[in-house]
Amino acid sequence: MARFADRCRNCQLDFKSSDVGGGPEVFLILIVGTIVAGGAIMLDLRYSPVWWVHLVWIPLATGLTIAGLRVSKAALFYQSYRHKAGEGRIVK
């Protein structure tokens, strides 16, 4: 899992203040899963290859997920910081 440092080396921004949790991984897996499943179905319907050709989807899905983790975590952190997201509080 991709993790943030505790603080930014340049501006000392506290990264712990906007914990993004596991949200980016869930969205990324759903997006990559859709791409891989759609690609596998389209390949099978168009060309009807032998079964072992579909093994290409395993490294492709792994690569897309690992490559997208840093980007998705950074994007969600940015949105959280920009909108000053925090824990919900009940106002009485």
Biopython code that builds the backbone (N, CA, C, O; Angstrom):
import numpy as np
from Bio.PDB.StructureBuilder import StructureBuilder

atoms = [
    (1, "MET", "N", (0.839, -1.164, 0.000)),
    (1, "MET", "CA", (0.000, 0.000, 0.000)),
    (1, "MET", "C", (0.896, 1.243, 0.000)),
    (1, "MET", "O", (1.900, 1.283, 0.711)),
    (2, "ALA", "N", (0.542, 2.233, -0.777)),
    (2, "ALA", "CA", (1.282, 3.489, -0.807)),
    (2, "ALA", "C", (0.914, 4.301, 0.428)),
    (2, "ALA", "O", (-0.262, 4.448, 0.759)),
    (3, "ARG", "N", (1.930, 4.825, 1.104)),
    (3, "ARG", "CA", (1.707, 5.599, 2.322)),
    (3, "ARG", "C", (2.349, 6.969, 2.193)),
    (3, "ARG", "O", (3.323, 7.157, 1.464)),
    (4, "PHE", "N", (1.776, 7.920, 2.920)),
    (4, "PHE", "CA", (2.335, 9.258, 2.971)),
    (4, "PHE", "C", (3.381, 9.328, 4.075)),
    (4, "PHE", "O", (3.351, 8.549, 5.028)),
    (5, "ALA", "N", (4.307, 10.273, 3.932)),
    (5, "ALA", "CA", (5.209, 10.592, 5.030)),
    (5, "ALA", "C", (4.404, 11.344, 6.091)),
    (5, "ALA", "O", (3.265, 11.739, 5.842)),
    (6, "ASP", "N", (4.987, 11.541, 7.262)),
    (6, "ASP", "CA", (4.270, 12.269, 8.319)),
    (6, "ASP", "C", (4.127, 13.754, 7.992)),
    (6, "ASP", "O", (3.088, 14.357, 8.263)),
    (7, "ARG", "N", (5.170, 14.336, 7.410)),
    (7, "ARG", "CA", (5.172, 15.766, 7.075)),
    (7, "ARG", "C", (5.865, 15.986, 5.735)),
    (7, "ARG", "O", (6.692, 15.183, 5.304)),
    (8, "CYS", "N", (5.510, 17.093, 5.089)),
    (8, "CYS", "CA", (6.173, 17.497, 3.848)),
    (8, "CYS", "C", (7.575, 18.004, 4.189)),
    (8, "CYS", "O", (7.750, 18.743, 5.158)),
    (9, "ARG", "N", (8.562, 17.611, 3.404)),
    (9, "ARG", "CA", (9.934, 18.056, 3.659)),
    (9, "ARG", "C", (10.117, 19.546, 3.398)),
    (9, "ARG", "O", (10.964, 20.178, 4.029)),
    (10, "ASN", "N", (9.353, 20.112, 2.497)),
    (10, "ASN", "CA", (9.526, 21.520, 2.125)),
    (10, "ASN", "C", (8.710, 22.474, 2.989)),
    (10, "ASN", "O", (9.261, 23.424, 3.546)),
    (11, "CYS", "N", (7.414, 22.239, 3.110)),
    (11, "CYS", "CA", (6.540, 23.212, 3.782)),
    (11, "CYS", "C", (6.072, 22.758, 5.161)),
    (11, "CYS", "O", (5.364, 23.501, 5.842)),
    (12, "GLN", "N", (6.451, 21.556, 5.585)),
    (12, "GLN", "CA", (6.076, 21.000, 6.895)),
    (12, "GLN", "C", (4.561, 20.791, 7.056)),
    (12, "GLN", "O", (4.054, 20.778, 8.177)),
    (13, "LEU", "N", (3.849, 20.628, 5.946)),
    (13, "LEU", "CA", (2.418, 20.338, 6.008)),
    (13, "LEU", "C", (2.222, 18.982, 6.678)),
    (13, "LEU", "O", (2.882, 18.005, 6.326)),
    (14, "ASP", "N", (1.319, 18.933, 7.638)),
    (14, "ASP", "CA", (1.043, 17.701, 8.366)),
    (14, "ASP", "C", (0.120, 16.823, 7.524)),
    (14, "ASP", "O", (-1.051, 17.153, 7.337)),
    (15, "PHE", "N", (0.641, 15.712, 7.019)),
    (15, "PHE", "CA", (-0.154, 14.814, 6.185)),
    (15, "PHE", "C", (-1.135, 13.986, 7.005)),
    (15, "PHE", "O", (-2.092, 13.441, 6.454)),
    (16, "LYS", "N", (-0.915, 13.885, 8.299)),
    (16, "LYS", "CA", (-1.822, 13.113, 9.149)),
    (16, "LYS", "C", (-3.172, 13.815, 9.309)),
    (16, "LYS", "O", (-4.162, 13.175, 9.662)),
    (17, "SER", "N", (-3.219, 15.118, 9.054)),
    (17, "SER", "CA", (-4.461, 15.860, 9.246)),
    (17, "SER", "C", (-5.543, 15.475, 8.245)),
    (17, "SER", "O", (-6.729, 15.619, 8.543)),
    (18, "SER", "N", (-5.167, 14.996, 7.081)),
    (18, "SER", "CA", (-6.139, 14.607, 6.056)),
    (18, "SER", "C", (-5.894, 13.167, 5.642)),
    (18, "SER", "O", (-5.404, 12.896, 4.546)),
    (19, "ASP", "N", (-6.239, 12.254, 6.525)),
    (19, "ASP", "CA", (-6.041, 10.839, 6.251)),
    (19, "ASP", "C", (-7.076, 10.371, 5.238)),
    (19, "ASP", "O", (-8.278, 10.469, 5.486)),
    (20, "VAL", "N", (-6.614, 9.860, 4.093)),
    (20, "VAL", "CA", (-7.543, 9.442, 3.039)),
    (20, "VAL", "C", (-7.987, 8.001, 3.206)),
    (20, "VAL", "O", (-8.908, 7.564, 2.516)),
    (21, "GLY", "N", (-7.365, 7.256, 4.093)),
    (21, "GLY", "CA", (-7.789, 5.880, 4.369)),
    (21, "GLY", "C", (-7.651, 4.971, 3.153)),
    (21, "GLY", "O", (-6.699, 5.091, 2.382)),
    (22, "GLY", "N", (-8.604, 4.066, 2.991)),
    (22, "GLY", "CA", (-8.561, 3.086, 1.912)),
    (22, "GLY", "C", (-9.418, 3.438, 0.719)),
    (22, "GLY", "O", (-9.594, 2.613, -0.176)),
    (23, "GLY", "N", (-9.957, 4.646, 0.685)),
    (23, "GLY", "CA", (-10.831, 5.051, -0.409)),
    (23, "GLY", "C", (-10.202, 4.983, -1.786)),
    (23, "GLY", "O", (-10.829, 4.472, -2.714)),
    (24, "PRO", "N", (-8.975, 5.482, -1.953)),
    (24, "PRO", "CA", (-8.374, 5.445, -3.283)),
    (24, "PRO", "C", (-8.197, 4.030, -3.830)),
    (24, "PRO", "O", (-8.361, 3.794, -5.027)),
    (25, "GLU", "N", (-7.861, 3.092, -2.945)),
    (25, "GLU", "CA", (-7.670, 1.715, -3.402)),
    (25, "GLU", "C", (-8.964, 1.113, -3.914)),
    (25, "GLU", "O", (-8.969, 0.390, -4.910)),
    (26, "VAL", "N", (-10.055, 1.411, -3.236)),
    (26, "VAL", "CA", (-11.355, 0.859, -3.639)),
    (26, "VAL", "C", (-11.761, 1.393, -5.013)),
    (26, "VAL", "O", (-12.149, 0.626, -5.894)),
    (27, "PHE", "N", (-11.668, 2.718, -5.190)),
    (27, "PHE", "CA", (-12.014, 3.297, -6.486)),
    (27, "PHE", "C", (-11.102, 2.773, -7.587)),
    (27, "PHE", "O", (-11.561, 2.469, -8.687)),
    (28, "LEU", "N", (-9.823, 2.669, -7.291)),
    (28, "LEU", "CA", (-8.865, 2.209, -8.291)),
    (28, "LEU", "C", (-9.137, 0.767, -8.709)),
    (28, "LEU", "O", (-9.095, 0.445, -9.897)),
    (29, "ILE", "N", (-9.414, -0.097, -7.741)),
    (29, "ILE", "CA", (-9.708, -1.495, -8.058)),
    (29, "ILE", "C", (-10.971, -1.605, -8.908)),
    (29, "ILE", "O", (-11.024, -2.405, -9.842)),
    (30, "LEU", "N", (-11.984, -0.808, -8.589)),
    (30, "LEU", "CA", (-13.221, -0.843, -9.387)),
    (30, "LEU", "C", (-12.973, -0.362, -10.816)),
    (30, "LEU", "O", (-13.501, -0.942, -11.764)),
    (31, "ILE", "N", (-12.182, 0.683, -10.974)),
    (31, "ILE", "CA", (-11.884, 1.207, -12.315)),
    (31, "ILE", "C", (-11.038, 0.220, -13.108)),
    (31, "ILE", "O", (-11.347, -0.084, -14.260)),
    (32, "VAL", "N", (-9.968, -0.282, -12.489)),
    (32, "VAL", "CA", (-9.092, -1.246, -13.179)),
    (32, "VAL", "C", (-9.860, -2.526, -13.479)),
    (32, "VAL", "O", (-9.695, -3.105, -14.553)),
    (33, "GLY", "N", (-10.690, -2.974, -12.552)),
    (33, "GLY", "CA", (-11.488, -4.181, -12.781)),
    (33, "GLY", "C", (-12.428, -4.030, -13.960)),
    (33, "GLY", "O", (-12.614, -4.969, -14.735)),
    (34, "THR", "N", (-13.022, -2.852, -14.101)),
    (34, "THR", "CA", (-13.903, -2.595, -15.239)),
    (34, "THR", "C", (-13.129, -2.612, -16.547)),
    (34, "THR", "O", (-13.582, -3.191, -17.535)),
    (35, "ILE", "N", (-11.966, -1.979, -16.552)),
    (35, "ILE", "CA", (-11.139, -1.953, -17.761)),
    (35, "ILE", "C", (-10.698, -3.362, -18.155)),
    (35, "ILE", "O", (-10.793, -3.747, -19.321)),
    (36, "VAL", "N", (-10.217, -4.123, -17.178)),
    (36, "VAL", "CA", (-9.707, -5.469, -17.465)),
    (36, "VAL", "C", (-10.838, -6.412, -17.872)),
    (36, "VAL", "O", (-10.699, -7.160, -18.839)),
    (37, "ALA", "N", (-11.948, -6.383, -17.148)),
    (37, "ALA", "CA", (-13.064, -7.274, -17.495)),
    (37, "ALA", "C", (-13.641, -6.923, -18.863)),
    (37, "ALA", "O", (-13.934, -7.810, -19.664)),
    (38, "GLY", "N", (-13.804, -5.615, -19.130)),
    (38, "GLY", "CA", (-14.303, -5.198, -20.453)),
    (38, "GLY", "C", (-13.355, -5.589, -21.567)),
    (38, "GLY", "O", (-13.783, -6.055, -22.624)),
    (39, "GLY", "N", (-12.067, -5.399, -21.331)),
    (39, "GLY", "CA", (-11.074, -5.784, -22.338)),
    (39, "GLY", "C", (-11.055, -7.281, -22.587)),
    (39, "GLY", "O", (-10.957, -7.721, -23.732)),
    (40, "ALA", "N", (-11.150, -8.067, -21.518)),
    (40, "ALA", "CA", (-11.148, -9.524, -21.667)),
    (40, "ALA", "C", (-12.381, -10.005, -22.418)),
    (40, "ALA", "O", (-12.289, -10.892, -23.266)),
    (41, "ILE", "N", (-13.529, -9.424, -22.110)),
    (41, "ILE", "CA", (-14.764, -9.820, -22.805)),
    (41, "ILE", "C", (-14.704, -9.441, -24.274)),
    (41, "ILE", "O", (-15.068, -10.236, -25.140)),
    (42, "MET", "N", (-14.239, -8.212, -24.560)),
    (42, "MET", "CA", (-14.151, -7.783, -25.957)),
    (42, "MET", "C", (-13.162, -8.625, -26.750)),
    (42, "MET", "O", (-13.430, -8.990, -27.895)),
    (43, "LEU", "N", (-12.017, -8.933, -26.142)),
    (43, "LEU", "CA", (-11.026, -9.778, -26.810)),
    (43, "LEU", "C", (-11.605, -11.159, -27.112)),
    (43, "LEU", "O", (-11.419, -11.701, -28.202)),
    (44, "ASP", "N", (-12.302, -11.709, -26.137)),
    (44, "ASP", "CA", (-12.853, -13.044, -26.324)),
    (44, "ASP", "C", (-13.960, -13.066, -27.378)),
    (44, "ASP", "O", (-14.050, -14.014, -28.158)),
    (45, "LEU", "N", (-14.803, -12.030, -27.407)),
    (45, "LEU", "CA", (-15.888, -12.006, -28.389)),
    (45, "LEU", "C", (-15.379, -11.753, -29.808)),
    (45, "LEU", "O", (-15.913, -12.309, -30.767)),
    (46, "ARG", "N", (-14.352, -10.919, -29.942)),
    (46, "ARG", "CA", (-13.853, -10.603, -31.289)),
    (46, "ARG", "C", (-12.967, -11.679, -31.890)),
    (46, "ARG", "O", (-13.103, -12.014, -33.067)),
    (47, "TYR", "N", (-12.051, -12.227, -31.077)),
    (47, "TYR", "CA", (-11.026, -13.111, -31.639)),
    (47, "TYR", "C", (-11.100, -14.559, -31.160)),
    (47, "TYR", "O", (-10.483, -15.429, -31.775)),
    (48, "SER", "N", (-11.815, -14.840, -30.109)),
    (48, "SER", "CA", (-11.911, -16.183, -29.523)),
    (48, "SER", "C", (-10.539, -16.850, -29.408)),
    (48, "SER", "O", (-10.323, -17.916, -29.984)),
    (49, "PRO", "N", (-9.611, -16.235, -28.672)),
    (49, "PRO", "CA", (-8.269, -16.817, -28.567)),
    (49, "PRO", "C", (-8.266, -18.030, -27.642)),
    (49, "PRO", "O", (-9.255, -18.315, -26.966)),
    (50, "VAL", "N", (-7.137, -18.738, -27.624)),
    (50, "VAL", "CA", (-6.989, -19.858, -26.693)),
    (50, "VAL", "C", (-6.959, -19.291, -25.272)),
    (50, "VAL", "O", (-6.676, -18.109, -25.076)),
    (51, "TRP", "N", (-7.246, -20.126, -24.300)),
    (51, "TRP", "CA", (-7.443, -19.653, -22.923)),
    (51, "TRP", "C", (-6.228, -18.960, -22.343)),
    (51, "TRP", "O", (-6.377, -18.003, -21.583)),
    (52, "TRP", "N", (-5.030, -19.412, -22.676)),
    (52, "TRP", "CA", (-3.835, -18.853, -22.050)),
    (52, "TRP", "C", (-3.522, -17.427, -22.502)),
    (52, "TRP", "O", (-2.719, -16.747, -21.863)),
    (53, "VAL", "N", (-4.133, -16.964, -23.582)),
    (53, "VAL", "CA", (-3.947, -15.577, -24.010)),
    (53, "VAL", "C", (-4.515, -14.624, -22.960)),
    (53, "VAL", "O", (-4.030, -13.503, -22.806)),
    (54, "HIS", "N", (-5.528, -15.066, -22.249)),
    (54, "HIS", "CA", (-6.147, -14.226, -21.223)),
    (54, "HIS", "C", (-5.263, -14.051, -19.986)),
    (54, "HIS", "O", (-5.593, -13.254, -19.108)),
    (55, "LEU", "N", (-4.162, -14.771, -19.900)),
    (55, "LEU", "CA", (-3.247, -14.590, -18.775)),
    (55, "LEU", "C", (-2.563, -13.220, -18.815)),
    (55, "LEU", "O", (-1.983, -12.789, -17.818)),
    (56, "VAL", "N", (-2.627, -12.540, -19.955)),
    (56, "VAL", "CA", (-2.043, -11.201, -20.066)),
    (56, "VAL", "C", (-2.758, -10.204, -19.160)),
    (56, "VAL", "O", (-2.181, -9.175, -18.808)),
    (57, "TRP", "N", (-3.984, -10.484, -18.781)),
    (57, "TRP", "CA", (-4.746, -9.553, -17.955)),
    (57, "TRP", "C", (-4.234, -9.490, -16.520)),
    (57, "TRP", "O", (-4.436, -8.482, -15.844)),
    (58, "ILE", "N", (-3.582, -10.532, -16.047)),
    (58, "ILE", "CA", (-3.075, -10.541, -14.670)),
    (58, "ILE", "C", (-1.976, -9.499, -14.474)),
    (58, "ILE", "O", (-2.097, -8.665, -13.577)),
    (59, "PRO", "N", (-0.905, -9.512, -15.280)),
    (59, "PRO", "CA", (0.111, -8.464, -15.082)),
    (59, "PRO", "C", (-0.397, -7.070, -15.451)),
    (59, "PRO", "O", (0.051, -6.079, -14.874)),
    (60, "LEU", "N", (-1.313, -6.984, -16.392)),
    (60, "LEU", "CA", (-1.868, -5.684, -16.764)),
    (60, "LEU", "C", (-2.652, -5.079, -15.597)),
    (60, "LEU", "O", (-2.485, -3.901, -15.282)),
    (61, "ALA", "N", (-3.500, -5.875, -14.961)),
    (61, "ALA", "CA", (-4.276, -5.389, -13.818)),
    (61, "ALA", "C", (-3.366, -5.026, -12.653)),
    (61, "ALA", "O", (-3.581, -4.015, -11.985)),
    (62, "THR", "N", (-2.362, -5.838, -12.413)),
    (62, "THR", "CA", (-1.414, -5.552, -11.334)),
    (62, "THR", "C", (-0.654, -4.265, -11.607)),
    (62, "THR", "O", (-0.510, -3.427, -10.716)),
    (63, "GLY", "N", (-0.172, -4.104, -12.814)),
    (63, "GLY", "CA", (0.578, -2.902, -13.177)),
    (63, "GLY", "C", (-0.258, -1.640, -13.109)),
    (63, "GLY", "O", (0.200, -0.618, -12.599)),
    (64, "LEU", "N", (-1.475, -1.700, -13.617)),
    (64, "LEU", "CA", (-2.357, -0.531, -13.560)),
    (64, "LEU", "C", (-2.688, -0.145, -12.116)),
    (64, "LEU", "O", (-2.750, 1.039, -11.785)),
    (65, "THR", "N", (-2.897, -1.132, -11.273)),
    (65, "THR", "CA", (-3.227, -0.854, -9.880)),
    (65, "THR", "C", (-2.044, -0.231, -9.151)),
    (65, "THR", "O", (-2.203, 0.778, -8.463)),
    (66, "ILE", "N", (-0.874, -0.814, -9.291)),
    (66, "ILE", "CA", (0.305, -0.289, -8.603)),
    (66, "ILE", "C", (0.677, 1.091, -9.129)),
    (66, "ILE", "O", (1.027, 1.979, -8.350)),
    (67, "ALA", "N", (0.605, 1.276, -10.430)),
    (67, "ALA", "CA", (0.944, 2.580, -11.010)),
    (67, "ALA", "C", (-0.050, 3.656, -10.599)),
    (67, "ALA", "O", (0.325, 4.819, -10.450)),
    (68, "GLY", "N", (-1.292, 3.289, -10.419)),
    (68, "GLY", "CA", (-2.310, 4.275, -10.088)),
    (68, "GLY", "C", (-2.447, 4.595, -8.610)),
    (68, "GLY", "O", (-3.132, 5.553, -8.249)),
    (69, "LEU", "N", (-1.808, 3.812, -7.745)),
    (69, "LEU", "CA", (-1.969, 4.035, -6.309)),
    (69, "LEU", "C", (-1.462, 5.402, -5.865)),
    (69, "LEU", "O", (-2.164, 6.112, -5.145)),
    (70, "ARG", "N", (-0.272, 5.777, -6.274)),
    (70, "ARG", "CA", (0.285, 7.067, -5.853)),
    (70, "ARG", "C", (-0.553, 8.222, -6.370)),
    (70, "ARG", "O", (-0.819, 9.185, -5.651)),
    (71, "VAL", "N", (-0.963, 8.115, -7.620)),
    (71, "VAL", "CA", (-1.747, 9.189, -8.220)),
    (71, "VAL", "C", (-3.107, 9.318, -7.541)),
    (71, "VAL", "O", (-3.543, 10.427, -7.232)),
    (72, "SER", "N", (-3.774, 8.199, -7.309)),
    (72, "SER", "CA", (-5.107, 8.257, -6.706)),
    (72, "SER", "C", (-5.054, 8.718, -5.253)),
    (72, "SER", "O", (-5.918, 9.482, -4.821)),
    (73, "LYS", "N", (-4.062, 8.271, -4.493)),
    (73, "LYS", "CA", (-3.938, 8.737, -3.111)),
    (73, "LYS", "C", (-3.633, 10.222, -3.069)),
    (73, "LYS", "O", (-4.202, 10.951, -2.257)),
    (74, "ALA", "N", (-2.738, 10.678, -3.937)),
    (74, "ALA", "CA", (-2.389, 12.101, -3.968)),
    (74, "ALA", "C", (-3.594, 12.941, -4.382)),
    (74, "ALA", "O", (-3.820, 14.012, -3.819)),
    (75, "ALA", "N", (-4.367, 12.474, -5.354)),
    (75, "ALA", "CA", (-5.537, 13.232, -5.807)),
    (75, "ALA", "C", (-6.584, 13.342, -4.707)),
    (75, "ALA", "O", (-7.164, 14.410, -4.510)),
    (76, "LEU", "N", (-6.832, 12.251, -3.988)),
    (76, "LEU", "CA", (-7.819, 12.293, -2.913)),
    (76, "LEU", "C", (-7.319, 13.147, -1.752)),
    (76, "LEU", "O", (-8.108, 13.857, -1.128)),
    (77, "PHE", "N", (-6.021, 13.090, -1.451)),
    (77, "PHE", "CA", (-5.465, 13.946, -0.403)),
    (77, "PHE", "C", (-5.611, 15.412, -0.789)),
    (77, "PHE", "O", (-5.974, 16.244, 0.043)),
    (78, "TYR", "N", (-5.331, 15.724, -2.037)),
    (78, "TYR", "CA", (-5.455, 17.105, -2.511)),
    (78, "TYR", "C", (-6.885, 17.613, -2.343)),
    (78, "TYR", "O", (-7.098, 18.723, -1.855)),
    (79, "GLN", "N", (-7.858, 16.808, -2.745)),
    (79, "GLN", "CA", (-9.252, 17.212, -2.598)),
    (79, "GLN", "C", (-9.639, 17.369, -1.130)),
    (79, "GLN", "O", (-10.376, 18.290, -0.775)),
    (80, "SER", "N", (-9.155, 16.495, -0.299)),
    (80, "SER", "CA", (-9.430, 16.571, 1.126)),
    (80, "SER", "C", (-8.833, 17.831, 1.738)),
    (80, "SER", "O", (-9.479, 18.497, 2.547)),
    (81, "TYR", "N", (-7.613, 18.155, 1.358)),
    (81, "TYR", "CA", (-6.949, 19.357, 1.868)),
    (81, "TYR", "C", (-7.605, 20.624, 1.326)),
    (81, "TYR", "O", (-7.819, 21.582, 2.069)),
    (82, "ARG", "N", (-7.917, 20.630, 0.056)),
    (82, "ARG", "CA", (-8.497, 21.807, -0.594)),
    (82, "ARG", "C", (-9.843, 22.180, 0.011)),
    (82, "ARG", "O", (-10.140, 23.361, 0.192)),
    (83, "HIS", "N", (-10.649, 21.184, 0.320)),
    (83, "HIS", "CA", (-11.993, 21.442, 0.844)),
    (83, "HIS", "C", (-12.047, 21.384, 2.373)),
    (83, "HIS", "O", (-13.124, 21.405, 2.969)),
    (84, "LYS", "N", (-10.872, 21.311, 2.993)),
    (84, "LYS", "CA", (-10.773, 21.282, 4.468)),
    (84, "LYS", "C", (-11.664, 20.196, 5.067)),
    (84, "LYS", "O", (-12.393, 20.430, 6.031)),
    (85, "ALA", "N", (-11.590, 19.022, 4.485)),
    (85, "ALA", "CA", (-12.408, 17.900, 4.965)),
    (85, "ALA", "C", (-11.919, 17.467, 6.348)),
    (85, "ALA", "O", (-10.726, 17.523, 6.645)),
    (86, "GLY", "N", (-12.831, 17.048, 7.158)),
    (86, "GLY", "CA", (-12.490, 16.575, 8.503)),
    (86, "GLY", "C", (-13.548, 15.613, 8.988)),
    (86, "GLY", "O", (-14.494, 15.277, 8.276)),
    (87, "GLU", "N", (-13.364, 15.184, 10.208)),
    (87, "GLU", "CA", (-14.336, 14.278, 10.783)),
    (87, "GLU", "C", (-15.634, 15.014, 11.046)),
    (87, "GLU", "O", (-15.630, 16.203, 11.366)),
    (88, "GLY", "N", (-16.735, 14.312, 10.910)),
    (88, "GLY", "CA", (-18.033, 14.922, 11.155)),
    (88, "GLY", "C", (-18.225, 15.250, 12.627)),
    (88, "GLY", "O", (-17.773, 14.509, 13.500)),
    (89, "ARG", "N", (-18.889, 16.347, 12.895)),
    (89, "ARG", "CA", (-19.158, 16.759, 14.264)),
    (89, "ARG", "C", (-20.635, 17.113, 14.379)),
    (89, "ARG", "O", (-21.215, 17.705, 13.469)),
    (90, "ILE", "N", (-21.226, 16.750, 15.490)),
    (90, "ILE", "CA", (-22.617, 17.087, 15.743)),
    (90, "ILE", "C", (-22.643, 18.420, 16.481)),
    (90, "ILE", "O", (-22.061, 18.554, 17.557)),
    (91, "VAL", "N", (-23.316, 19.397, 15.898)),
    (91, "VAL", "CA", (-23.407, 20.720, 16.526)),
    (91, "VAL", "C", (-24.670, 20.765, 17.365)),
    (91, "VAL", "O", (-25.768, 20.485, 16.884)),
    (92, "LYS", "N", (-24.495, 21.122, 18.625)),
    (92, "LYS", "CA", (-25.665, 21.169, 19.535)),
    (92, "LYS", "C", (-26.065, 22.587, 19.805)),
    (92, "LYS", "O", (-27.020, 22.829, 20.542)),
]
sb = StructureBuilder()
sb.init_structure("model")
sb.init_model(0)
sb.init_chain("A")
sb.init_seg("    ")
for serial, (resi, resn, name, xyz) in enumerate(atoms, 1):
    if name == "N":
        sb.init_residue(resn, " ", resi, " ")
    sb.init_atom(name, np.array(xyz, "f"), 0.0, 1.0, " ", f" {name:<3s}", serial, name[0])
structure = sb.get_structure()
